[in-house]
Amino acid sequence: MKGYGFYIILLLIVVMTLFLSSNYEYSNPDAYSYARFVNDIDEGKIESIDIYPNEAVPIGEVKVNLKEGKNERFYVLDTVAIEEIAKEAGVEFYPHDIAKPNWFLTSVLPYILVLIIIIVLFSFLSNQASVGGGNSKVMNFGKNRAKLSTDDNKKTTFKNVAGLDEEKEELKEIVDFLKTPKKYIQVGARIPKGVLLVGPPGTGKTLLAKAVAGEAGVPFFSISGSDFVEMFVGVGASRVRDLFEEAKKNAPCIVFIDEIDAVARRRGTGMGGGHDEREQTLNQLLVEMDGFGVNEGIIVMAATNRVDILDPAILRPGRFDRKVTVGRPDVKGREEILLVHAKGKPLGDDVNLKQIAQTTAGFTGADLENLLNEAAIGAARESRSYLNNDDIKKAFIKVGIGTEKKSKVITEKEKKITAYHESGHAILFHVLPDVGPVYTVSIIPTGNGAAGYTMPLPEKEEMFNTKG
């Protein structure tokens, strides 16, 4: 039933359709019209006529046998009028007896077939729900969609997280509690139930949460905030309940909700008011976080880049009472991140990761990973087995500035203006004392609309911008 249920249902539908269509002996009786019949009988083209009247009304079907050997059919409103026309024209006609329909085939059997289809469909759905378990998509709207990572596929630790030393220090006590909760309980300490990771996209919030679970050696439930909310009322709240029931069975564990702002947005701002499905889901999340005990071993971690729109109730002590800000890495952190992502990528002797870290101010960990990946793609495109500095430069231009439009048609006047403009930038970068040396200059247009660019190499990363 599990493998062939769909095909059984499809076969029954086809059989029923064919049966119902078979009640009509002919599929297209209107192809031959009454006007053509009158014209053919006037021209003497008709040899004989077969008339099939209806039982209750004078409407009937006429079969026209043409002298050329072809048969045509059409419906008429009055079969008696056809007989009169045939008599006047001297054409033989043969009225046939009215066929009495089989009441069982026409009245009872269609309902039996519909009932069989409903029973088979219900059995198929019930079987899918019982056999498929958590993997079944049918009748499992209220089941949570969290992915569970256990000892078999847990590979991420703090060693895989680079450039976030202070953030790792803040989370080490969470790891220690999950490993040895007794020493905290003995002194009456209350470990935070929730840890909120706040920062721009791509800074490593999800990676940090996985690393905490990996260091503690506990199960890791991960789910996106958007997975809770559906168009059906009550589904989100049901998924929250199911998620925390699973977490309690696997305690101690970590429940990680990515992009929690999708479900924990400030209440009262939705189109549905207080009855909005998202708000019901948030209410259930608040109830569940209050429902489990302080030291049950369940740590709820969440990530967002919009902490300003979160509901205040989710941030109060006792829920997400620990907030860890995960910012963009500094030059030292970027170099460490590049070292992590450079593993498995053969680098040429001219590649200087420290210099790359200096030129990539403002890049997140995801941006740096993408930079090296684009450089590797460029090296593979040129059939080289290693990455050189030119690959890194091209990748930086593609990721940070935009793909160079070398084929774009530019007049000599525009080239000259761009050259003067970029030369001015280069001279100022060279002369001014607080600006790093020039890294690269180009007058080739880029995909973001720039006619050219001049890029300095900052020797130090400053936190403040000063005047003079």
TAWOKA-V336339 format. One record per residue. N is the residue number from 1. RES is the residue in three letters. SS is DSSP state (a for helix, b for strand, c for the rest). PSI is psi in radians with two decimals (* if undefined). Layout:
n:res:ss:psi
N:RES:SS:PSI
N:RES:SS:PSI
This chain:
n:res:ss:psi
1:MET:c:-0.64
2:LYS:c:-0.68
3:GLY:c:-0.51
4:TYR:c:0.15
5:GLY:a:-0.76
6:PHE:a:-0.73
7:TYR:a:-0.57
8:ILE:a:-0.79
9:ILE:a:-0.76
10:LEU:a:-0.71
11:LEU:a:-0.73
12:LEU:a:-0.70
13:ILE:a:-0.73
14:VAL:a:-0.77
15:VAL:a:-0.75
16:MET:a:-0.70
17:THR:a:-0.75
18:LEU:a:-0.66
19:PHE:a:-0.79
20:LEU:a:-0.65
21:SER:a:-0.39
22:SER:a:-0.24
23:ASN:c:-0.37
24:TYR:c:2.01
25:GLU:c:-0.46
26:TYR:c:2.39
27:SER:c:-0.46
28:ASN:c:1.23
29:PRO:a:-0.23
30:ASP:a:0.05
31:ALA:a:-0.56
32:TYR:c:2.09
33:SER:c:2.93
34:TYR:a:-0.66
35:ALA:a:-0.72
36:ARG:a:-0.60
37:PHE:a:-0.81
38:VAL:a:-0.71
39:ASN:a:-0.75
40:ASP:a:-0.64
41:ILE:a:-0.55
42:ASP:a:-0.59
43:GLU:c:0.01
44:GLY:c:0.49
45:LYS:c:-0.17
46:ILE:b:2.30
47:GLU:b:-0.78
48:SER:b:2.91
49:ILE:b:2.37
50:ASP:b:2.24
51:ILE:b:2.24
52:TYR:b:1.62
53:PRO:b:2.84
54:ASN:c:2.74
55:GLU:c:-0.78
56:ALA:c:-0.59
57:VAL:c:2.85
58:PRO:c:-0.07
59:ILE:c:2.44
60:GLY:b:-3.10
61:GLU:b:2.46
62:VAL:b:2.28
63:LYS:b:2.09
64:VAL:b:2.09
65:ASN:b:1.83
66:LEU:b:2.69
67:LYS:c:-0.42
68:GLU:c:0.02
69:GLY:c:0.02
70:LYS:c:2.54
71:ASN:b:2.41
72:GLU:b:2.70
73:ARG:b:2.60
74:PHE:b:2.81
75:TYR:b:2.59
76:VAL:b:2.74
77:LEU:c:-0.41
78:ASP:c:1.92
79:THR:a:-0.46
80:VAL:a:-0.65
81:ALA:a:-0.59
82:ILE:a:-0.68
83:GLU:a:-0.72
84:GLU:a:-0.73
85:ILE:a:-0.71
86:ALA:a:-0.68
87:LYS:a:-0.79
88:GLU:a:-0.59
89:ALA:a:-0.11
90:GLY:c:0.50
91:VAL:c:2.34
92:GLU:b:2.41
93:PHE:b:2.62
94:TYR:b:1.73
95:PRO:b:2.36
96:HIS:b:2.68
97:ASP:c:2.58
98:ILE:c:2.15
99:ALA:c:2.18
100:LYS:c:2.15
101:PRO:c:2.61
102:ASN:c:1.93
103:TRP:a:-0.54
104:PHE:a:-0.77
105:LEU:a:-0.63
106:THR:a:-0.45
107:SER:a:-0.69
108:VAL:a:-0.81
109:LEU:a:-0.73
110:PRO:a:-0.68
111:TYR:a:-0.61
112:ILE:a:-0.74
113:LEU:a:-0.73
114:VAL:a:-0.73
115:LEU:a:-0.70
116:ILE:a:-0.74
117:ILE:a:-0.74
118:ILE:a:-0.75
119:ILE:a:-0.78
120:VAL:a:-0.72
121:LEU:a:-0.77
122:PHE:a:-0.71
123:SER:a:-0.68
124:PHE:a:-0.79
125:LEU:a:-0.69
126:SER:a:-0.69
127:ASN:a:-0.70
128:GLN:a:-0.72
129:ALA:a:-0.62
130:SER:a:-0.67
131:VAL:a:-0.67
132:GLY:a:-0.43
133:GLY:a:-2.41
134:GLY:a:-0.35
135:ASN:a:-0.13
136:SER:c:2.30
137:LYS:c:-0.23
138:VAL:c:2.33
139:MET:c:0.43
140:ASN:c:0.62
141:PHE:c:-0.64
142:GLY:c:-0.02
143:LYS:c:2.50
144:ASN:c:2.69
145:ARG:c:0.38
146:ALA:c:2.48
147:LYS:b:2.25
148:LEU:b:2.13
149:SER:b:2.19
150:THR:c:-2.87
151:ASP:a:-0.51
152:ASP:a:-0.63
153:ASN:a:0.36
154:LYS:c:1.94
155:LYS:c:-0.24
156:THR:c:2.23
157:THR:c:-3.10
158:PHE:a:-0.34
159:LYS:a:-0.44
160:ASN:a:-0.10
161:VAL:c:2.02
162:ALA:c:2.60
163:GLY:c:0.18
164:LEU:c:0.97
165:ASP:a:-0.83
166:GLU:a:-0.68
167:GLU:a:-0.70
168:LYS:a:-0.64
169:GLU:a:-0.71
170:GLU:a:-0.56
171:LEU:a:-0.16
172:LYS:a:-0.54
173:GLU:a:-0.49
174:ILE:a:-0.75
175:VAL:a:-0.76
176:ASP:a:-0.66
177:PHE:a:-0.73
178:LEU:a:-0.51
179:LYS:a:-0.83
180:THR:c:1.35
181:PRO:c:-0.36
182:LYS:a:-0.70
183:LYS:a:-0.43
184:TYR:a:-0.67
185:ILE:a:-0.63
186:GLN:a:-0.58
187:VAL:c:0.14
188:GLY:c:0.35
189:ALA:c:2.54
190:ARG:c:1.94
191:ILE:c:2.41
192:PRO:c:2.37
193:LYS:c:-0.60
194:GLY:b:2.51
195:VAL:b:2.12
196:LEU:b:2.11
197:LEU:b:2.09
198:VAL:b:2.31
199:GLY:c:2.95
200:PRO:c:2.82
201:PRO:c:2.47
202:GLY:c:0.14
203:THR:c:-0.11
204:GLY:c:0.43
205:LYS:a:-0.82
206:THR:a:-0.69
207:LEU:a:-0.69
208:LEU:a:-0.75
209:ALA:a:-0.74
210:LYS:a:-0.64
211:ALA:a:-0.63
212:VAL:a:-0.80
213:ALA:a:-0.67
214:GLY:a:-0.71
215:GLU:a:-0.67
216:ALA:a:-0.33
217:GLY:c:0.69
218:VAL:c:2.80
219:PRO:b:2.61
220:PHE:b:1.95
221:PHE:b:2.17
222:SER:b:2.36
223:ILE:b:2.62
224:SER:b:2.58
225:GLY:a:-0.55
226:SER:a:-0.31
227:ASP:a:-0.28
228:PHE:c:-0.62
229:VAL:c:2.25
230:GLU:c:3.03
231:MET:c:-0.32
232:PHE:c:2.30
233:VAL:c:2.30
234:GLY:c:-0.22
235:VAL:a:-0.78
236:GLY:a:-0.79
237:ALA:a:-0.66
238:SER:a:-0.68
239:ARG:a:-0.62
240:VAL:a:-0.80
241:ARG:a:-0.78
242:ASP:a:-0.66
243:LEU:a:-0.79
244:PHE:a:-0.47
245:GLU:a:-0.74
246:GLU:a:-0.68
247:ALA:a:-0.70
248:LYS:a:-0.58
249:LYS:a:-0.48
250:ASN:c:0.23
251:ALA:c:2.55
252:PRO:c:2.51
253:CYS:b:3.04
254:ILE:b:2.28
255:VAL:b:2.06
256:PHE:b:2.16
257:ILE:b:1.90
258:ASP:b:2.54
259:GLU:c:0.97
260:ILE:a:-0.32
261:ASP:a:-0.29
262:ALA:a:-0.44
263:VAL:c:-0.37
264:ALA:c:0.47
265:ARG:b:2.64
266:ARG:c:2.27
267:ARG:c:2.67
268:GLY:c:0.03
269:THR:c:-0.08
270:GLY:c:2.94
271:MET:c:-0.49
272:GLY:c:0.04
273:GLY:a:-2.49
274:GLY:a:-0.30
275:HIS:a:0.24
276:ASP:c:2.44
277:GLU:a:-0.66
278:ARG:a:-0.68
279:GLU:a:-0.62
280:GLN:a:-0.68
281:THR:a:-0.74
282:LEU:a:-0.75
283:ASN:a:-0.72
284:GLN:a:-0.64
285:LEU:a:-0.73
286:LEU:a:-0.72
287:VAL:a:-0.76
288:GLU:a:-0.67
289:MET:a:-0.46
290:ASP:a:-0.35
291:GLY:a:-0.63
292:PHE:c:2.68
293:GLY:c:2.91
294:VAL:c:-0.74
295:ASN:c:0.67
296:GLU:c:-0.16
297:GLY:c:0.24
298:ILE:b:2.03
299:ILE:b:2.15
300:VAL:b:2.06
301:MET:b:2.51
302:ALA:b:2.71
303:ALA:b:2.49
304:THR:b:2.69
305:ASN:c:0.19
306:ARG:c:1.11
307:VAL:a:-0.36
308:ASP:a:-0.35
309:ILE:a:0.06
310:LEU:b:2.64
311:ASP:c:2.36
312:PRO:a:-0.51
313:ALA:a:-0.48
314:ILE:a:-0.33
315:LEU:a:-0.05
316:ARG:c:2.74
317:PRO:c:2.37
318:GLY:c:-0.25
319:ARG:c:-1.83
320:PHE:c:1.37
321:ASP:c:0.00
322:ARG:b:2.13
323:LYS:b:2.16
324:VAL:b:2.09
325:THR:b:2.14
326:VAL:c:1.75
327:GLY:c:-3.08
328:ARG:c:2.49
329:PRO:c:2.65
330:ASP:c:-3.02
331:VAL:a:-0.65
332:LYS:a:-0.75
333:GLY:a:-0.66
334:ARG:a:-0.67
335:GLU:a:-0.70
336:GLU:a:-0.69
337:ILE:a:-0.71
338:LEU:a:-0.65
339:LEU:a:-0.66
340:VAL:a:-0.81
341:HIS:a:-0.26
342:ALA:c:-0.18
343:LYS:c:2.30
344:GLY:c:-0.02
345:LYS:c:1.91
346:PRO:c:2.17
347:LEU:b:2.46
348:GLY:c:2.93
349:ASP:c:-0.39
350:ASP:c:0.00
351:VAL:c:2.14
352:ASN:c:1.81
353:LEU:a:-0.56
354:LYS:a:-0.71
355:GLN:a:-0.67
356:ILE:a:-0.71
357:ALA:a:-0.61
358:GLN:a:-0.63
359:THR:a:-0.17
360:THR:c:0.70
361:ALA:c:2.32
362:GLY:c:-0.14
363:PHE:c:2.48
364:THR:c:3.08
365:GLY:a:-0.68
366:ALA:a:-0.64
367:ASP:a:-0.73
368:LEU:a:-0.67
369:GLU:a:-0.71
370:ASN:a:-0.62
371:LEU:a:-0.87
372:LEU:a:-0.57
373:ASN:a:-0.73
374:GLU:a:-0.64
375:ALA:a:-0.68
376:ALA:a:-0.67
377:ILE:a:-0.71
378:GLY:a:-0.70
379:ALA:a:-0.72
380:ALA:a:-0.60
381:ARG:a:-0.56
382:GLU:c:0.20
383:SER:c:0.68
384:ARG:c:2.62
385:SER:c:0.18
386:TYR:c:2.85
387:LEU:b:2.33
388:ASN:c:3.10
389:ASN:a:-0.53
390:ASP:a:-0.63
391:ASP:a:-0.73
392:ILE:a:-0.73
393:LYS:a:-0.81
394:LYS:a:-0.71
395:ALA:a:-0.68
396:PHE:a:-0.74
397:ILE:a:-0.72
398:LYS:a:-0.74
399:VAL:a:-0.78
400:GLY:a:-0.56
401:ILE:a:-0.71
402:GLY:c:2.70
403:THR:c:2.36
404:GLU:b:2.33
405:LYS:c:1.33
406:LYS:c:-0.40
407:SER:c:-0.02
408:LYS:c:2.35
409:VAL:c:2.12
410:ILE:c:2.40
411:THR:c:2.80
412:GLU:a:-0.59
413:LYS:a:-0.77
414:GLU:a:-0.67
415:LYS:a:-0.71
416:LYS:a:-0.73
417:ILE:a:-0.77
418:THR:a:-0.70
419:ALA:a:-0.79
420:TYR:a:-0.75
421:HIS:a:-0.89
422:GLU:a:-0.54
423:SER:a:-0.67
424:GLY:a:-0.76
425:HIS:a:-0.80
426:ALA:a:-0.72
427:ILE:a:-0.75
428:LEU:a:-0.76
429:PHE:a:-0.58
430:HIS:a:-0.62
431:VAL:a:-0.75
432:LEU:c:2.41
433:PRO:c:-0.52
434:ASP:c:0.20
435:VAL:c:2.43
436:GLY:c:2.91
437:PRO:b:2.78
438:VAL:b:2.27
439:TYR:b:-0.82
440:THR:b:2.60
441:VAL:b:2.44
442:SER:b:2.53
443:ILE:c:0.36
444:ILE:c:2.24
445:PRO:c:2.65
446:THR:b:2.98
447:GLY:c:-0.38
448:ASN:c:0.13
449:GLY:c:-0.09
450:ALA:c:2.43
451:ALA:c:-0.34
452:GLY:c:-3.09
453:TYR:b:2.66
454:THR:b:2.18
455:MET:b:2.12
456:PRO:b:2.94
457:LEU:b:1.68
458:PRO:c:2.28
459:GLU:c:-0.36
460:LYS:c:2.71
461:GLU:c:2.02
462:GLU:c:2.52
463:MET:c:-0.39
464:PHE:c:2.62
465:ASN:c:2.18
466:THR:c:2.78
467:LYS:c:1.94
468:GLY:c:*
